[in-house]
Amino acid sequence: MADSTTKTCCKSKKFRVSSTVWQIGIMMMLMNISYVMVYSFSGLYLKKILAVSIVWIGAIEGAAEMMSHMMKLVSGMLSDFFERRKSIMIVGYSCSVISKILLALSTTFWPVFSARVAERLGNGIQASPRDAIVADVANGKDIGRAYGLKRSLAYAGSMLGGVFGIIVMEKTNNDYGMVFAIAAIPAIIAMSVLLFLVKEPRKRAEEIAVSSKYQFSFSNFKLLGRSFWLLMIINFVFMLSRMDETFLILRMSEGFGISDTFAPIVMIIFNIGTSLSSYPIGVAGDKCDRIKVLFFGMIVLILSDAIMLSAASRVVMGCGIFLWGIQLGSTQNVFVSLIAEKVPENLRGTGFGVYWFTNALAIFAANSLAGFVGHCSSLRFIFLSSGSIAVLAIILLSIMIKHVSKSKVPTVS
């Protein structure tokens, strides 16, 4: 009997990631294939085909991302209130699929802008409920592992999206519309995975009893806890250094003469770094102090900026882009794992929503700053401003580390 129990325990420890996490990871992989096929060429399409200035491109990217992250706040709160995560995700993924079709049919600025916003709107609606589902089904001791697996699969999809983007662009003789149309196919498959495979996690009786006290109200923000809000301050400052990857593509195109067809190479290199780092970083966070892992990610970003600032060849620039991917896999994994640990279970959607909304404000500022610096001087110097802000984030984390490290979850009353 003892042997049987031991074997069962060993088996449970070996397979600690829920099938739901795998399904969501595969779904994200498919959707990211679609997204990167579009995203790799959207900046070039706006600049070279529609003759949009880089200042406007920065504003467009910032506005689209801000819309996305604002919706993550609302959808997260709604998923907590209705105790339904999957149905809200379906709405979001529907918007993303429709946006691909709209973009494929667009030949002027405003339809392209509308498609870009619709795609990010859909991403925003589904993101917080999706992250909350992972926390709901994950073993508490392995939450970093679960998020790491999800992100590794997602960014593997982003890497494949870059590869497929190059192939389709080359085969269609740089037909942007055809690339955007084909990108809708994996998005539709991802929608099918969500509809037919992903199941809403069941709540335990004690969780239902607690969640019955929760009302849809912004006053619940105070229930997220002091450690959470300090973490959000650190996250906001750090994200000011995280301009959009569109600028990496534009820098490679402008500074190193990479052709439009091979622009997705940037996203491939970036996503290889993120995919390879996400799962090991998640496991490392489960086994040691997550704050130390966060320090590591911030240092990697500074190193990446330094390399891209001084790069004189495509190879060196590629090394900087690879490290840029590693820092994303490191820092975002830590932030979402800490949020899942620090907020009450029935407010996880709200906690993730606040996290993404904080990112929205910072990303809009970061992209606008990058666009301004690139327009006034050179795209090369956006890495100087990014690295400088990241240094400030490390200083801030060093000051607040004792308070942020407190792991006590506040009680909802």
Residue pairs with C-beta under 8 A, 6 or more apart in sequence:
16 139
16 142
16 145
17 138
17 142
17 145
17 146
17 149
18 137
18 138
18 146
20 133
20 134
20 137
20 198
20 199
20 201
21 134
21 137
21 138
21 146
21 149
21 150
22 149
22 153
23 193
23 197
23 198
24 130
24 133
24 134
24 150
24 198
25 149
25 150
25 152
25 153
25 154
26 153
26 193
27 190
27 193
27 194
27 197
27 198
28 130
28 150
28 153
28 154
28 157
28 190
29 153
29 154
29 156
29 157
29 160
30 157
30 186
30 187
30 189
30 190
30 193
31 93
31 96
31 157
31 186
31 187
31 190
32 154
32 155
32 157
32 158
32 161
33 157
33 158
33 160
33 161
33 164
33 183
33 186
34 96
34 100
34 161
34 183
34 184
34 185
34 186
34 187
34 190
35 96
35 119
35 123
35 158
35 161
35 183
35 187
36 157
36 158
36 159
36 161
36 162
36 165
36 264
36 267
36 271
37 161
37 162
37 164
37 165
37 168
37 179
37 180
37 182
37 183
37 264
38 100
38 103
38 119
38 179
38 180
38 183
39 161
39 245
39 246
39 267
40 161
40 162
40 165
40 249
40 263
40 264
40 266
40 267
41 165
41 169
41 176
41 179
41 180
41 260
41 263
41 264
42 112
42 116
42 246
43 57
43 61
43 246
43 249
43 250
44 249
44 250
44 253
44 260
44 263
45 112
45 176
46 52
46 56
46 57
46 60
46 109
46 112
47 53
47 54
47 57
47 250
48 260
49 176
50 108
50 109
50 112
52 60
52 109
53 375
54 250
54 371
54 374
54 375
55 371
55 372
55 375
57 246
57 250
57 371
58 247
58 367
58 368
58 370
58 371
58 372
58 374
59 367
59 368
59 371
60 113
60 116
61 244
61 246
61 367
62 244
62 363
62 364
62 365
62 366
62 367
62 368
62 371
63 117
63 364
64 116
64 117
64 119
64 120
65 120
65 244
65 360
65 363
65 364
65 367
66 360
66 361
66 363
66 364
67 117
67 120
67 121
67 124
67 360
68 120
68 121
68 123
68 124
68 127
68 356
68 360
69 124
69 356
69 357
69 358
69 359
69 360
69 361
69 363
70 124
70 357
70 360
71 92
71 121
71 124
71 125
72 124
72 125
72 127
72 128
72 352
72 353
72 355
72 356
72 357
72 360
73 128
73 350
73 353
73 354
73 356
73 357
74 353
75 88
75 92
75 124
75 125
75 126
75 127
75 128
75 129
75 349
75 353
76 128
76 129
76 132
76 348
76 349
76 350
76 351
76 352
76 353
76 354
76 356
77 216
77 220
77 349
77 350
77 353
78 88
78 216
78 349
79 85
79 88
79 128
79 129
79 132
79 349
80 132
80 211
80 214
80 216
80 346
80 347
80 348
80 349
80 350
81 214
81 215
81 216
82 88
83 203
83 211
84 200
85 129
85 130
85 132
85 133
85 136
85 200
85 201
85 349
86 129
86 133
86 194
86 198
86 199
86 200
88 125
88 126
88 129
89 125
89 126
89 129
89 130
89 194
89 198
90 126
90 191
90 194
90 195
91 122
91 125
91 126
92 121
92 122
92 123
92 124
92 125
92 126
92 127
92 129
93 122
93 126
93 187
93 190
93 191
93 194
94 122
94 191
95 118
95 119
95 121
95 122
95 125
96 118
96 119
96 122
96 123
96 126
96 187
97 122
97 184
97 187
97 188
97 191
98 118
98 122
99 115
99 116
99 118
99 119
99 121
99 122
100 115
100 119
100 180
100 181
100 183
100 184
100 187
101 181
101 184
102 111
102 114
102 115
102 118
103 111
103 112
103 115
103 116
103 119
103 180
104 177
104 178
104 180
104 181
104 183
104 184
105 111
105 177
106 112
106 114
106 115
107 177
124 356
127 352
127 356
128 349
128 352
128 353
128 356
129 349
131 147
131 336
131 340
131 348
131 352
132 348
132 349
132 352
133 198
133 200
133 201
134 143
134 146
134 147
134 150
134 340
135 143
135 146
135 340
135 345
135 348
136 201
136 345
136 348
137 146
137 201
138 145
138 146
138 147
138 340
139 146
140 341
141 286
142 286
143 286
143 337
143 340
143 341
144 281
144 282
144 283
144 284
144 285
144 286
144 290
144 333
144 334
144 337
145 279
145 282
145 283
145 286
146 282
147 278
147 282
147 333
147 336
147 337
147 340
148 278
148 279
148 280
148 281
148 282
148 283
148 285
148 333
149 278
149 279
149 282
151 274
151 275
151 278
151 279
151 282
151 329
151 332
151 333
152 275
152 276
152 278
152 279
152 329
153 275
154 275
155 271
155 274
155 275
155 278
155 325
155 329
156 271
156 275
157 186
158 267
158 270
158 271
158 274
158 275
159 267
159 268
159 271
159 272
159 275
161 183
161 186
161 264
161 267
161 271
162 264
162 265
162 266
162 267
162 268
162 271
163 264
163 268
164 182
165 179
165 183
165 263
165 264
165 267
166 261
166 262
166 264
166 265
168 178
168 179
168 182
169 175
169 179
169 260
169 261
169 264
170 261
172 178
172 179
174 260
174 261
203 211
207 345
207 346
210 344
210 345
210 346
210 412
211 346
213 412
213 413
214 220
214 346
214 347
214 412
220 347
220 350
221 350
221 354
223 344
223 347
223 410
223 412
224 342
224 343
224 344
224 347
224 350
224 351
224 354
224 410
225 342
225 343
225 408
225 409
225 410
226 403
226 406
227 342
227 403
227 404
227 405
227 406
227 407
227 408
228 339
228 342
228 343
228 351
228 354
230 400
230 403
230 404
231 335
231 338
231 339
231 342
231 404
232 354
232 355
232 358
233 396
233 400
234 393
234 396
234 397
234 400
234 404
235 335
235 355
235 358
235 359
235 362
236 358
236 359
236 361
236 362
237 362
237 389
237 392
237 393
237 396
238 298
238 331
238 362
238 389
238 390
238 393
239 358
239 359
239 362
239 363
239 366
240 362
240 365
240 366
240 369
240 389
240 393
241 301
241 305
241 366
241 385
241 386
241 387
241 388
241 389
241 390
241 393
242 301
242 328
242 362
242 363
242 366
242 386
243 363
243 366
243 367
243 369
243 370
243 382
243 386
244 363
244 366
244 367
244 370
245 266
245 267
245 270
245 324
247 367
247 370
247 371
247 374
247 379
247 382
248 266
248 270
248 308
248 321
248 324
249 263
249 266
249 267
250 374
250 379
251 308
251 317
251 379
251 380
251 382
252 258
252 263
252 265
252 266
252 314
252 317
252 321
253 260
253 263
254 379
255 311
255 317
255 379
255 380
256 313
256 314
256 317
258 265
258 266
258 314
265 318
266 321
269 318
269 321
269 322
269 325
270 321
270 322
270 324
270 325
270 328
271 325
272 322
272 325
273 321
273 322
273 323
273 324
273 325
273 326
273 328
273 329
274 325
274 326
274 328
274 329
275 325
275 329
276 326
276 329
277 325
277 326
277 329
277 330
278 329
278 333
281 293
281 297
281 329
281 330
281 333
281 334
282 333
282 337
284 293
285 293
285 333
285 334
285 337
289 405
290 334
290 337
290 338
291 334
291 397
291 401
291 404
291 405
293 330
293 333
293 334
294 330
294 331
294 334
294 335
294 397
295 394
295 397
296 330
297 326
297 327
297 329
297 330
297 331
297 334
298 327
298 331
298 390
298 393
298 394
298 397
299 394
300 323
300 326
300 327
300 330
301 323
301 324
301 327
301 331
301 386
301 387
301 390
302 387
302 390
302 391
302 394
303 323
304 320
304 321
304 323
304 324
304 326
304 327
305 320
305 383
305 384
305 386
305 387
305 390
306 320
306 383
306 387
307 316
307 317
307 319
307 320
307 323
308 317
308 320
308 321
308 324
308 380
308 383
309 380
309 381
309 383
309 384
309 387
310 316
311 317
311 320
320 383
335 355
336 352
336 355
338 404
339 348
339 351
339 352
339 355
340 348
340 351
341 407
341 409
342 351
342 407
342 409
343 350
343 351
343 409
343 410
344 409
344 410
344 411
344 412
346 412
347 412
366 386
369 382
369 385
370 382
370 385
370 386
373 379
373 381
373 382
373 385
374 381
374 382
397 404
